[in-house]
């Protein structure tokens, strides 16, 4: 079966749905117990997203499907990962928004990283508007560019990449612990994306590149990373993302727990 792929078509979904960490958590939880197809009406009637309206539930379901259902193994892992801490949750939502939105992926994995590298670790709303304009082919008017900039900035702030909502906004790299790093590494192993496991916008967006990334990879218990000159080797302890999760993060009450060792 063909591997799932990162989204490459530029779209406008982020204008209506930003990082949505809490709603994503609720989505994973309810998907774990949902029977049959998931509809916005079902989510609305069962209060998946609290008291949000049916129209808002429709927006959330459409966007969260694109972010998570497009990667079935990942969704199964997230649905069973009951003890996920808030920092990990933010990172997971950030990486899945990157996977599903090429504009956000480029903004966080390239543009903000370049500002770090250039010794200008800040960003402003005006700079973000100008950057959006550079990505545009003439289809977006200024009002839409401004809205894009606002949503990109708010999403990056919610992900922990931007420290403030006031200009100039300091950039920062969030701490990435072993579990979220292992999750992303195993996820990317099963996804078609532009780059390599050592050079991609997902790791770069959280400050993991070069020697820093390699040191972190060497510290992971779920794989063995080795380099000898230009030769790089990954020895995977588990056969898949789901197998890793079954052995490490699923609770003992999960029907999938204990499925791998």
PATOR-896089 format. One line per field, with one value per atom (N, C-alpha, C): residue number from 0; residue in three letters; atom name; x, y, z. Coordinates in steps of 0.2 Angstrom, whole numbers. Layout:
BEGIN
resi = (NUM, ...)
resn = (ala, ...)
name = (CA, ...)
px = (X, ...)
py = (Y, ...)
pz = (Z, ...)
END
This chain:
BEGIN
resi = (0, 0, 0, 1, 1, 1, 2, 2, 2, 3, 3, 3, 4, 4, 4, 5, 5, 5, 6, 6, 6, 7, 7, 7, 8, 8, 8, 9, 9, 9, 10, 10, 10, 11, 11, 11, 12, 12, 12, 13, 13, 13, 14, 14, 14, 15, 15, 15, 16, 16, 16, 17, 17, 17, 18, 18, 18, 19, 19, 19, 20, 20, 20, 21, 21, 21, 22, 22, 22, 23, 23, 23, 24, 24, 24, 25, 25, 25, 26, 26, 26, 27, 27, 27, 28, 28, 28, 29, 29, 29, 30, 30, 30, 31, 31, 31, 32, 32, 32, 33, 33, 33, 34, 34, 34, 35, 35, 35, 36, 36, 36, 37, 37, 37, 38, 38, 38, 39, 39, 39, 40, 40, 40, 41, 41, 41, 42, 42, 42, 43, 43, 43, 44, 44, 44, 45, 45, 45, 46, 46, 46, 47, 47, 47, 48, 48, 48, 49, 49, 49, 50, 50, 50, 51, 51, 51, 52, 52, 52, 53, 53, 53, 54, 54, 54, 55, 55, 55, 56, 56, 56, 57, 57, 57, 58, 58, 58, 59, 59, 59, 60, 60, 60, 61, 61, 61, 62, 62, 62, 63, 63, 63, 64, 64, 64, 65, 65, 65, 66, 66, 66, 67, 67, 67, 68, 68, 68, 69, 69, 69, 70, 70, 70, 71, 71, 71, 72, 72, 72, 73, 73, 73, 74, 74, 74, 75, 75, 75, 76, 76, 76, 77, 77, 77, 78, 78, 78, 79, 79, 79, 80, 80, 80, 81, 81, 81, 82, 82, 82, 83, 83, 83, 84, 84, 84, 85, 85, 85, 86, 86, 86, 87, 87, 87, 88, 88, 88, 89, 89, 89, 90, 90, 90, 91, 91, 91, 92, 92, 92, 93, 93, 93, 94, 94, 94, 95, 95, 95, 96, 96, 96, 97, 97, 97, 98, 98, 98, 99, 99, 99, 100, 100, 100, 101, 101, 101, 102, 102, 102, 103, 103, 103, 104, 104, 104, 105, 105, 105, 106, 106, 106, 107, 107, 107, 108, 108, 108, 109, 109, 109, 110, 110, 110, 111, 111, 111, 112, 112, 112, 113, 113, 113, 114, 114, 114, 115, 115, 115, 116, 116, 116, 117, 117, 117, 118, 118, 118, 119, 119, 119, 120, 120, 120, 121, 121, 121, 122, 122, 122, 123, 123, 123, 124, 124, 124, 125, 125, 125, 126, 126, 126, 127, 127, 127, 128, 128, 128, 129, 129, 129, 130, 130, 130, 131, 131, 131, 132, 132, 132, 133, 133, 133, 134, 134, 134, 135, 135, 135, 136, 136, 136, 137, 137, 137, 138, 138, 138, 139, 139, 139, 140, 140, 140, 141, 141, 141, 142, 142, 142, 143, 143, 143, 144, 144, 144, 145, 145, 145, 146, 146, 146, 147, 147, 147, 148, 148, 148, 149, 149, 149, 150, 150, 150, 151, 151, 151, 152, 152, 152, 153, 153, 153, 154, 154, 154, 155, 155, 155, 156, 156, 156, 157, 157, 157, 158, 158, 158, 159, 159, 159, 160, 160, 160, 161, 161, 161, 162, 162, 162, 163, 163, 163, 164, 164, 164, 165, 165, 165, 166, 166, 166, 167, 167, 167, 168, 168, 168, 169, 169, 169, 170, 170, 170, 171, 171, 171, 172, 172, 172, 173, 173, 173, 174, 174, 174, 175, 175, 175, 176, 176, 176, 177, 177, 177, 178, 178, 178, 179, 179, 179, 180, 180, 180, 181, 181, 181, 182, 182, 182, 183, 183, 183, 184, 184, 184, 185, 185, 185, 186, 186, 186, 187, 187, 187, 188, 188, 188, 189, 189, 189, 190, 190, 190, 191, 191, 191, 192, 192, 192, 193, 193, 193, 194, 194, 194, 195, 195, 195, 196, 196, 196, 197, 197, 197, 198, 198, 198, 199, 199, 199, 200, 200, 200, 201, 201, 201, 202, 202, 202, 203, 203, 203, 204, 204, 204, 205, 205, 205, 206, 206, 206, 207, 207, 207, 208, 208, 208, 209, 209, 209, 210, 210, 210, 211, 211, 211, 212, 212, 212, 213, 213, 213, 214, 214, 214, 215, 215, 215, 216, 216, 216, 217, 217, 217, 218, 218, 218, 219, 219, 219, 220, 220, 220, 221, 221, 221, 222, 222, 222, 223, 223, 223, 224, 224, 224, 225, 225, 225, 226, 226, 226, 227, 227, 227, 228, 228, 228, 229, 229, 229, 230, 230, 230, 231, 231, 231, 232, 232, 232, 233, 233, 233, 234, 234, 234, 235, 235, 235, 236, 236, 236, 237, 237, 237, 238, 238, 238, 239, 239, 239, 240, 240, 240, 241, 241, 241, 242, 242, 242, 243, 243, 243, 244, 244, 244, 245, 245, 245, 246, 246, 246, 247, 247, 247, 248, 248, 248, 249, 249, 249, 250, 250, 250, 251, 251, 251, 252, 252, 252, 253, 253, 253, 254, 254, 254, 255, 255, 255, 256, 256, 256, 257, 257, 257, 258, 258, 258, 259, 259, 259, 260, 260, 260)
resn = (unk, unk, unk, unk, unk, unk, unk, unk, unk, unk, unk, unk, unk, unk, unk, unk, unk, unk, unk, unk, unk, unk, unk, unk, unk, unk, unk, unk, unk, unk, unk, unk, unk, unk, unk, unk, unk, unk, unk, unk, unk, unk, unk, unk, unk, unk, unk, unk, unk, unk, unk, unk, unk, unk, unk, unk, unk, unk, unk, unk, unk, unk, unk, unk, unk, unk, unk, unk, unk, unk, unk, unk, unk, unk, unk, unk, unk, unk, unk, unk, unk, unk, unk, unk, unk, unk, unk, unk, unk, unk, unk, unk, unk, unk, unk, unk, unk, unk, unk, unk, unk, unk, unk, unk, unk, unk, unk, unk, unk, unk, unk, unk, unk, unk, unk, unk, unk, unk, unk, unk, unk, unk, unk, unk, unk, unk, unk, unk, unk, unk, unk, unk, unk, unk, unk, unk, unk, unk, unk, unk, unk, unk, unk, unk, unk, unk, unk, unk, unk, unk, unk, unk, unk, unk, unk, unk, unk, unk, unk, unk, unk, unk, unk, unk, unk, unk, unk, unk, unk, unk, unk, unk, unk, unk, unk, unk, unk, unk, unk, unk, unk, unk, unk, unk, unk, unk, unk, unk, unk, unk, unk, unk, unk, unk, unk, unk, unk, unk, unk, unk, unk, unk, unk, unk, unk, unk, unk, unk, unk, unk, unk, unk, unk, unk, unk, unk, unk, unk, unk, unk, unk, unk, unk, unk, unk, unk, unk, unk, unk, unk, unk, unk, unk, unk, unk, unk, unk, unk, unk, unk, unk, unk, unk, unk, unk, unk, unk, unk, unk, unk, unk, unk, unk, unk, unk, unk, unk, unk, unk, unk, unk, unk, unk, unk, unk, unk, unk, unk, unk, unk, unk, unk, unk, unk, unk, unk, unk, unk, unk, unk, unk, unk, unk, unk, unk, unk, unk, unk, unk, unk, unk, unk, unk, unk, unk, unk, unk, unk, unk, unk, unk, unk, unk, unk, unk, unk, unk, unk, unk, unk, unk, unk, unk, unk, unk, unk, unk, unk, unk, unk, unk, unk, unk, unk, unk, unk, unk, unk, unk, unk, unk, unk, unk, unk, unk, unk, unk, unk, unk, unk, unk, unk, unk, unk, unk, unk, unk, unk, unk, unk, unk, unk, unk, unk, unk, unk, unk, unk, unk, unk, unk, unk, unk, unk, unk, unk, unk, unk, unk, unk, unk, unk, unk, unk, unk, unk, unk, unk, unk, unk, unk, unk, unk, unk, unk, unk, unk, unk, unk, unk, unk, unk, unk, unk, unk, unk, unk, unk, unk, unk, unk, unk, unk, unk, unk, unk, unk, unk, unk, unk, unk, unk, unk, unk, unk, unk, unk, unk, unk, unk, unk, unk, unk, unk, unk, unk, unk, unk, unk, unk, unk, unk, unk, unk, unk, unk, unk, unk, unk, unk, unk, unk, unk, unk, unk, unk, unk, unk, unk, unk, unk, unk, unk, unk, unk, unk, unk, unk, unk, unk, unk, unk, unk, unk, unk, unk, unk, unk, unk, unk, unk, unk, unk, unk, unk, unk, unk, unk, unk, unk, unk, unk, unk, unk, unk, unk, unk, unk, unk, unk, unk, unk, unk, unk, unk, unk, unk, unk, unk, unk, unk, unk, unk, unk, unk, unk, unk, unk, unk, unk, unk, unk, unk, unk, unk, unk, unk, unk, unk, unk, unk, unk, unk, unk, unk, unk, unk, unk, unk, unk, unk, unk, unk, unk, unk, unk, unk, unk, unk, unk, unk, unk, unk, unk, unk, unk, unk, unk, unk, unk, unk, unk, unk, unk, unk, unk, unk, unk, unk, unk, unk, unk, unk, unk, unk, unk, unk, unk, unk, unk, unk, unk, unk, unk, unk, unk, unk, unk, unk, unk, unk, unk, unk, unk, unk, unk, unk, unk, unk, unk, unk, unk, unk, unk, unk, unk, unk, unk, unk, unk, unk, unk, unk, unk, unk, unk, unk, unk, unk, unk, unk, unk, unk, unk, unk, unk, unk, unk, unk, unk, unk, unk, unk, unk, unk, unk, unk, unk, unk, unk, unk, unk, unk, unk, unk, unk, unk, unk, unk, unk, unk, unk, unk, unk, unk, unk, unk, unk, unk, unk, unk, unk, unk, unk, unk, unk, unk, unk, unk, unk, unk, unk, unk, unk, unk, unk, unk, unk, unk, unk, unk, unk, unk, unk, unk, unk, unk, unk, unk, unk, unk, unk, unk, unk, unk, unk, unk, unk, unk, unk, unk, unk, unk, unk, unk, unk, unk, unk, unk, unk, unk, unk, unk, unk, unk, unk, unk, unk, unk, unk, unk, unk, unk, unk, unk, unk, unk, unk, unk, unk, unk, unk, unk, unk, unk, unk, unk, unk, unk, unk, unk, unk, unk, unk, unk, unk, unk, unk, unk, unk, unk, unk, unk, unk, unk, unk, unk, unk, unk, unk, unk, unk, unk, unk, unk, unk, unk, unk, unk, unk, unk, unk, unk, unk, unk, unk, unk, unk, unk, unk, unk, unk, unk, unk, unk, unk, unk, unk, unk, unk, unk, unk, unk)
name = (N, CA, C, N, CA, C, N, CA, C, N, CA, C, N, CA, C, N, CA, C, N, CA, C, N, CA, C, N, CA, C, N, CA, C, N, CA, C, N, CA, C, N, CA, C, N, CA, C, N, CA, C, N, CA, C, N, CA, C, N, CA, C, N, CA, C, N, CA, C, N, CA, C, N, CA, C, N, CA, C, N, CA, C, N, CA, C, N, CA, C, N, CA, C, N, CA, C, N, CA, C, N, CA, C, N, CA, C, N, CA, C, N, CA, C, N, CA, C, N, CA, C, N, CA, C, N, CA, C, N, CA, C, N, CA, C, N, CA, C, N, CA, C, N, CA, C, N, CA, C, N, CA, C, N, CA, C, N, CA, C, N, CA, C, N, CA, C, N, CA, C, N, CA, C, N, CA, C, N, CA, C, N, CA, C, N, CA, C, N, CA, C, N, CA, C, N, CA, C, N, CA, C, N, CA, C, N, CA, C, N, CA, C, N, CA, C, N, CA, C, N, CA, C, N, CA, C, N, CA, C, N, CA, C, N, CA, C, N, CA, C, N, CA, C, N, CA, C, N, CA, C, N, CA, C, N, CA, C, N, CA, C, N, CA, C, N, CA, C, N, CA, C, N, CA, C, N, CA, C, N, CA, C, N, CA, C, N, CA, C, N, CA, C, N, CA, C, N, CA, C, N, CA, C, N, CA, C, N, CA, C, N, CA, C, N, CA, C, N, CA, C, N, CA, C, N, CA, C, N, CA, C, N, CA, C, N, CA, C, N, CA, C, N, CA, C, N, CA, C, N, CA, C, N, CA, C, N, CA, C, N, CA, C, N, CA, C, N, CA, C, N, CA, C, N, CA, C, N, CA, C, N, CA, C, N, CA, C, N, CA, C, N, CA, C, N, CA, C, N, CA, C, N, CA, C, N, CA, C, N, CA, C, N, CA, C, N, CA, C, N, CA, C, N, CA, C, N, CA, C, N, CA, C, N, CA, C, N, CA, C, N, CA, C, N, CA, C, N, CA, C, N, CA, C, N, CA, C, N, CA, C, N, CA, C, N, CA, C, N, CA, C, N, CA, C, N, CA, C, N, CA, C, N, CA, C, N, CA, C, N, CA, C, N, CA, C, N, CA, C, N, CA, C, N, CA, C, N, CA, C, N, CA, C, N, CA, C, N, CA, C, N, CA, C, N, CA, C, N, CA, C, N, CA, C, N, CA, C, N, CA, C, N, CA, C, N, CA, C, N, CA, C, N, CA, C, N, CA, C, N, CA, C, N, CA, C, N, CA, C, N, CA, C, N, CA, C, N, CA, C, N, CA, C, N, CA, C, N, CA, C, N, CA, C, N, CA, C, N, CA, C, N, CA, C, N, CA, C, N, CA, C, N, CA, C, N, CA, C, N, CA, C, N, CA, C, N, CA, C, N, CA, C, N, CA, C, N, CA, C, N, CA, C, N, CA, C, N, CA, C, N, CA, C, N, CA, C, N, CA, C, N, CA, C, N, CA, C, N, CA, C, N, CA, C, N, CA, C, N, CA, C, N, CA, C, N, CA, C, N, CA, C, N, CA, C, N, CA, C, N, CA, C, N, CA, C, N, CA, C, N, CA, C, N, CA, C, N, CA, C, N, CA, C, N, CA, C, N, CA, C, N, CA, C, N, CA, C, N, CA, C, N, CA, C, N, CA, C, N, CA, C, N, CA, C, N, CA, C, N, CA, C, N, CA, C, N, CA, C, N, CA, C, N, CA, C, N, CA, C, N, CA, C, N, CA, C, N, CA, C, N, CA, C, N, CA, C, N, CA, C, N, CA, C, N, CA, C, N, CA, C, N, CA, C, N, CA, C, N, CA, C, N, CA, C, N, CA, C, N, CA, C, N, CA, C, N, CA, C, N, CA, C, N, CA, C, N, CA, C, N, CA, C, N, CA, C, N, CA, C, N, CA, C, N, CA, C, N, CA, C, N, CA, C, N, CA, C, N, CA, C, N, CA, C, N, CA, C, N, CA, C, N, CA, C, N, CA, C, N, CA, C, N, CA, C, N, CA, C, N, CA, C)
px = (4, 0, 4, 2, 6, 6, 12, 13, 9, 6, 3, 9, 7, 11, 10, 15, 13, 10, 5, 2, 6, 5, 9, 5, -1, -5, -7, -5, -7, -14, -17, -24, -25, -31, -33, -36, -36, -39, -37, -31, -28, -32, -35, -39, -45, -47, -53, -51, -45, -43, -36, -34, -27, -24, -20, -17, -22, -27, -32, -30, -26, -23, -28, -32, -37, -43, -45, -50, -47, -40, -37, -37, -35, -35, -42, -47, -54, -56, -53, -55, -51, -45, -42, -45, -47, -51, -57, -61, -68, -67, -62, -61, -59, -56, -54, -61, -66, -72, -78, -77, -82, -83, -89, -91, -93, -90, -92, -89, -92, -90, -91, -86, -87, -90, -95, -98, -98, -99, -99, -106, -111, -117, -116, -113, -111, -107, -102, -97, -101, -106, -110, -114, -118, -123, -120, -114, -110, -105, -106, -102, -94, -92, -85, -80, -83, -79, -83, -86, -89, -96, -97, -103, -102, -97, -96, -102, -104, -109, -108, -114, -113, -109, -109, -105, -98, -96, -89, -87, -91, -89, -88, -92, -90, -83, -81, -75, -69, -70, -65, -65, -70, -70, -66, -68, -65, -57, -55, -48, -44, -47, -44, -43, -48, -48, -41, -40, -35, -28, -28, -22, -20, -25, -24, -27, -33, -35, -31, -28, -24, -18, -16, -11, -13, -16, -20, -17, -10, -6, -5, -4, -3, -10, -15, -22, -23, -21, -22, -18, -12, -7, -10, -12, -14, -21, -25, -31, -30, -25, -23, -18, -16, -10, -14, -16, -20, -16, -10, -6, -1, -3, 1, 1, 7, 8, 7, 5, 3, 9, 15, 21, 21, 20, 20, 14, 9, 3, 3, 6, 8, 12, 17, 22, 19, 15, 11, 7, 3, -2, 2, 8, 12, 14, 17, 20, 14, 8, 3, 0, 0, -2, 3, 10, 15, 14, 12, 11, 5, 0, -6, -6, -1, -2, 5, 6, 13, 15, 10, 12, 14, 11, 13, 20, 21, 27, 33, 32, 37, 38, 33, 34, 38, 36, 39, 46, 46, 52, 57, 56, 61, 62, 56, 57, 59, 55, 57, 64, 66, 72, 78, 77, 81, 82, 77, 78, 82, 81, 86, 93, 94, 101, 104, 100, 103, 104, 103, 104, 98, 93, 87, 81, 82, 77, 70, 67, 61, 57, 50, 46, 41, 38, 32, 27, 21, 15, 17, 20, 21, 26, 31, 36, 32, 28, 24, 19, 16, 12, 16, 22, 27, 29, 30, 32, 27, 20, 15, 14, 15, 15, 20, 26, 31, 29, 25, 23, 17, 14, 8, 9, 5, 5, 0, -2, -7, -14, -15, -22, -25, -21, -24, -23, -28, -28, -25, -24, -20, -24, -30, -34, -33, -33, -32, -24, -20, -13, -12, -15, -15, -18, -24, -27, -22, -19, -15, -9, -6, -1, -3, -9, -11, -12, -15, -16, -9, -5, 2, 5, 5, 8, 5, -2, -5, -4, -4, -2, 5, 10, 17, 17, 14, 14, 11, 5, 2, 7, 11, 15, 22, 23, 28, 34, 33, 39, 40, 35, 35, 33, 37, 36, 31, 29, 24, 19, 14, 9, 10, 15, 16, 23, 22, 28, 33, 40, 43, 42, 40, 39, 45, 48, 54, 52, 57, 57, 60, 58, 61, 60, 64, 64, 61, 56, 53, 58, 57, 61, 57, 61, 58, 61, 56, 58, 59, 60, 62, 55, 50, 44, 41, 40, 38, 43, 50, 55, 55, 54, 53, 47, 41, 35, 36, 39, 40, 45, 50, 55, 52, 48, 44, 39, 35, 30, 33, 39, 42, 45, 46, 49, 43, 37, 31, 28, 30, 27, 32, 29, 33, 33, 39, 40, 46, 47, 52, 58, 63, 69, 71, 75, 77, 76, 78, 77, 82, 87, 92, 91, 87, 86, 79, 75, 68, 65, 59, 57, 53, 52, 49, 53, 59, 64, 67, 68, 71, 67, 60, 56, 57, 59, 60, 67, 72, 79, 83, 81, 84, 87, 94, 97, 105, 108, 115, 117, 122, 125, 120, 116, 111, 106, 103, 99, 102, 108, 111, 113, 114, 115, 109, 103, 97, 95, 96, 94, 98, 105, 109, 106, 102, 99, 93, 90, 83, 84, 79, 80, 76, 72, 68, 71, 78, 81, 89, 93, 100, 103, 105, 108, 115, 118, 125, 128, 133, 136, 144, 146, 153, 155, 158, 159, 152, 151, 145, 140, 142, 137, 133, 126, 122, 117, 116, 112, 107, 101, 96, 94, 95, 92, 86, 81, 74, 72, 71, 69, 62, 58, 51, 50, 45, 44, 40, 36, 32, 30, 27, 25, 20, 15, 10, 14, 18, 22, 26, 29, 32, 27, 22, 17, 14, 12, 10, 14, 21, 26, 27, 26, 29, 23, 19, 14, 7, 5, -2, -3, -8, -10, -11, -10, -11, -18, -23, -30, -31, -27, -28, -28, -33, -33, -27, -23, -17, -11, -11, -5, -2, 4, 8, 8, 7, 7, 14, 19, 25, 30, 36, 41, 48)
py = (-6, 0, 6, 11, 17, 21, 24, 28, 34, 37, 43, 49, 54, 60, 66, 70, 77, 81, 86, 90, 94, 95, 99, 105, 104, 109, 115, 121, 127, 128, 129, 130, 135, 136, 142, 139, 133, 130, 133, 136, 138, 145, 148, 154, 153, 147, 145, 140, 138, 133, 133, 136, 136, 130, 130, 124, 120, 123, 119, 113, 115, 109, 106, 109, 106, 102, 105, 102, 96, 96, 90, 84, 86, 81, 78, 82, 79, 75, 77, 73, 66, 66, 59, 55, 58, 54, 51, 55, 53, 48, 49, 44, 37, 37, 30, 26, 29, 26, 27, 30, 31, 25, 23, 17, 20, 18, 20, 27, 30, 36, 42, 47, 52, 58, 61, 67, 73, 79, 85, 85, 82, 82, 77, 72, 67, 71, 74, 78, 83, 87, 92, 89, 84, 81, 78, 76, 72, 77, 83, 88, 87, 84, 83, 89, 95, 101, 106, 103, 107, 110, 117, 120, 124, 122, 125, 123, 128, 127, 121, 120, 115, 117, 123, 126, 126, 127, 127, 119, 115, 108, 105, 108, 106, 108, 114, 116, 112, 111, 107, 100, 97, 90, 90, 94, 94, 95, 100, 101, 96, 93, 88, 81, 80, 74, 75, 81, 82, 81, 83, 83, 76, 72, 66, 60, 60, 54, 53, 58, 57, 52, 51, 47, 42, 37, 32, 29, 27, 24, 29, 36, 41, 42, 42, 43, 38, 32, 26, 27, 29, 30, 36, 41, 47, 45, 41, 39, 35, 32, 27, 30, 36, 39, 43, 40, 44, 48, 47, 50, 56, 58, 63, 69, 72, 78, 84, 90, 96, 98, 98, 100, 95, 89, 84, 85, 87, 88, 94, 99, 105, 103, 99, 98, 93, 88, 84, 88, 92, 96, 101, 104, 108, 104, 98, 94, 91, 90, 88, 93, 99, 105, 106, 106, 106, 101, 95, 89, 91, 94, 95, 102, 107, 114, 116, 116, 118, 125, 130, 136, 137, 134, 134, 130, 125, 121, 125, 129, 133, 139, 142, 148, 146, 140, 138, 134, 130, 126, 129, 135, 138, 145, 149, 157, 158, 156, 157, 154, 149, 146, 150, 153, 157, 164, 166, 172, 170, 164, 162, 162, 159, 158, 165, 170, 176, 181, 178, 182, 187, 186, 191, 186, 184, 179, 183, 187, 190, 190, 191, 192, 197, 200, 205, 203, 206, 205, 207, 213, 216, 212, 209, 204, 198, 196, 190, 191, 197, 199, 199, 202, 203, 196, 191, 184, 181, 181, 178, 181, 188, 190, 187, 186, 183, 175, 172, 165, 166, 171, 172, 173, 170, 171, 176, 180, 186, 184, 178, 177, 180, 182, 184, 192, 195, 202, 204, 210, 212, 210, 210, 208, 200, 196, 189, 188, 192, 191, 193, 198, 200, 194, 191, 186, 180, 178, 173, 174, 180, 181, 181, 183, 183, 175, 171, 164, 160, 162, 158, 160, 167, 169, 166, 166, 163, 156, 152, 145, 143, 147, 146, 148, 153, 155, 149, 147, 141, 135, 134, 128, 129, 136, 137, 139, 141, 144, 151, 155, 162, 164, 168, 169, 174, 178, 183, 185, 188, 190, 198, 201, 208, 209, 213, 215, 219, 218, 212, 206, 200, 194, 190, 188, 184, 177, 174, 167, 163, 157, 152, 145, 141, 134, 130, 126, 123, 117, 115, 109, 103, 98, 92, 86, 83, 77, 71, 65, 59, 56, 57, 54, 57, 64, 67, 66, 67, 66, 59, 54, 47, 46, 49, 49, 52, 58, 61, 57, 54, 50, 44, 41, 35, 37, 42, 45, 46, 50, 52, 46, 41, 35, 32, 33, 30, 35, 41, 46, 48, 50, 53, 60, 63, 70, 72, 79, 82, 83, 79, 80, 73, 73, 66, 67, 61, 61, 65, 68, 72, 79, 80, 87, 88, 91, 92, 98, 101, 106, 105, 98, 96, 97, 94, 94, 101, 104, 111, 116, 116, 121, 121, 115, 115, 115, 118, 119, 112, 107, 101, 100, 102, 101, 99, 96, 95, 91, 93, 90, 90, 95, 95, 89, 88, 83, 76, 75, 69, 67, 72, 70, 68, 71, 69, 62, 61, 54, 49, 50, 45, 43, 48, 47, 43, 42, 38, 31, 28, 21, 17, 20, 16, 15, 18, 16, 18, 15, 16, 20, 26, 30, 30, 29, 29, 32, 36, 39, 37, 36, 35, 38, 44, 48, 50, 49, 51, 45, 39, 34, 35, 35, 35, 29, 27, 21, 22, 20, 19, 12, 10, 3, 4, 2, 3, -3, -1, -6, -9, -5, -7, -7, -11, -11, -6, -2, 3, 8, 14, 19, 15, 11, 8, 3, 0, -5, -2, 4, 8, 10, 13, 15, 10, 4, -1, -4, -3, -5, 0, 6, 12, 17, 19, 24, 22, 17, 15, 13, 14, 12, 5, 2, -5, -7, -2, -4, -4, -2, -1, -8, -10, -16, -17, -12, -13, -13, -12, -12, -19, -19, -26, -29, -26, -29, -29, -26, -26, -26, -29, -29, -29)
pz = (0, 0, 0, -4, -4, 2, 4, 10, 9, 15, 15, 14, 11, 9, 12, 13, 15, 10, 12, 7, 3, -3, -7, -11, -10, -14, -8, -10, -6, -6, 1, 2, 7, 9, 13, 20, 21, 27, 34, 34, 40, 42, 37, 38, 43, 43, 47, 53, 53, 58, 59, 65, 67, 70, 75, 78, 82, 85, 88, 93, 97, 101, 106, 109, 113, 109, 104, 99, 96, 95, 92, 97, 103, 108, 109, 109, 109, 103, 97, 91, 92, 94, 95, 100, 105, 110, 108, 105, 102, 96, 92, 87, 89, 95, 98, 100, 101, 103, 98, 92, 87, 83, 82, 78, 71, 65, 59, 57, 52, 50, 55, 55, 59, 55, 58, 54, 59, 56, 60, 64, 62, 66, 72, 71, 77, 82, 80, 84, 88, 84, 87, 93, 91, 95, 101, 101, 106, 110, 108, 111, 111, 106, 105, 106, 104, 105, 109, 115, 119, 116, 118, 116, 109, 105, 98, 94, 89, 85, 80, 76, 71, 65, 64, 58, 60, 66, 68, 69, 71, 71, 64, 59, 52, 50, 52, 50, 53, 60, 63, 61, 60, 57, 50, 46, 39, 40, 44, 45, 49, 54, 58, 54, 50, 45, 41, 38, 34, 37, 44, 48, 50, 52, 56, 52, 49, 46, 40, 37, 31, 33, 39, 41, 46, 44, 48, 54, 53, 58, 64, 62, 67, 71, 67, 71, 76, 74, 78, 85, 84, 89, 94, 91, 95, 98, 95, 98, 105, 105, 110, 116, 114, 118, 123, 129, 134, 138, 140, 144, 141, 135, 132, 136, 137, 141, 136, 139, 135, 130, 132, 128, 122, 123, 117, 113, 116, 112, 107, 110, 105, 99, 101, 95, 90, 93, 88, 83, 86, 82, 78, 80, 75, 69, 71, 65, 60, 63, 58, 55, 57, 53, 48, 49, 44, 39, 41, 36, 31, 34, 30, 27, 28, 25, 23, 17, 14, 16, 16, 18, 25, 30, 37, 37, 34, 34, 32, 26, 24, 29, 32, 36, 42, 45, 52, 51, 45, 44, 40, 37, 33, 35, 34, 35, 42, 47, 54, 56, 53, 54, 51, 45, 42, 46, 50, 54, 60, 63, 68, 66, 60, 57, 56, 54, 52, 58, 64, 70, 71, 68, 69, 72, 78, 81, 83, 78, 80, 73, 74, 68, 70, 65, 66, 61, 62, 58, 51, 51, 44, 40, 43, 40, 38, 42, 40, 34, 34, 28, 22, 22, 16, 14, 19, 17, 13, 16, 12, 5, 4, -2, -7, -4, -8, -11, -7, -9, -13, -14, -18, -25, -29, -37, -39, -35, -37, -36, -33, -32, -25, -21, -14, -14, -12, -11, -4, -2, 4, 10, 10, 16, 17, 12, 13, 15, 13, 15, 22, 24, 31, 36, 33, 37, 38, 32, 32, 37, 37, 42, 49, 50, 57, 59, 55, 57, 57, 53, 53, 60, 62, 68, 74, 74, 80, 81, 75, 75, 78, 75, 77, 85, 87, 94, 98, 96, 100, 100, 95, 95, 99, 101, 106, 102, 95, 91, 92, 94, 95, 102, 105, 113, 115, 110, 112, 106, 107, 102, 100, 103, 102, 98, 93, 89, 93, 92, 88, 92, 89, 92, 93, 99, 99, 97, 93, 91, 96, 97, 101, 99, 101, 99, 105, 105, 111, 112, 119, 121, 118, 115, 112, 116, 120, 124, 120, 123, 119, 116, 119, 116, 110, 110, 104, 98, 100, 95, 92, 96, 93, 89, 91, 87, 80, 80, 73, 69, 72, 68, 65, 69, 66, 61, 63, 58, 51, 51, 45, 41, 45, 42, 37, 39, 35, 31, 30, 26, 20, 14, 9, 10, 10, 11, 8, 7, 3, 8, 8, 12, 15, 20, 23, 30, 34, 41, 44, 41, 44, 42, 37, 34, 32, 36, 34, 38, 36, 39, 46, 47, 53, 59, 58, 63, 64, 58, 58, 62, 61, 64, 72, 75, 82, 84, 79, 81, 80, 77, 77, 70, 70, 63, 65, 60, 61, 67, 70, 76, 82, 82, 88, 87, 81, 79, 80, 77, 78, 85, 89, 96, 100, 98, 100, 98, 92, 89, 92, 94, 97, 104, 107, 114, 114, 108, 108, 109, 114, 115, 110, 106, 101, 95, 94, 88, 89, 85, 86, 79, 81, 75, 75, 69, 69, 62, 63, 57, 57, 51, 50, 43, 44, 38, 35, 28, 25, 26, 29, 29, 36, 35, 40, 41, 47, 48, 53, 52, 57, 58, 64, 66, 70, 68, 71, 76, 82, 87, 85, 83, 81, 74, 72, 64, 62, 66, 64, 69, 67, 72, 77, 75, 79, 84, 81, 85, 91, 89, 95, 100, 98, 102, 107, 104, 108, 113, 112, 117, 122, 121, 125, 128, 124, 126, 127, 124, 126, 133, 136, 143, 143, 149, 150, 149, 149, 148, 140, 136, 129, 126, 121, 118, 114, 112, 108, 112, 119, 123, 123, 123, 123, 117, 111, 105, 102, 105, 102, 108, 106, 111, 107)
END
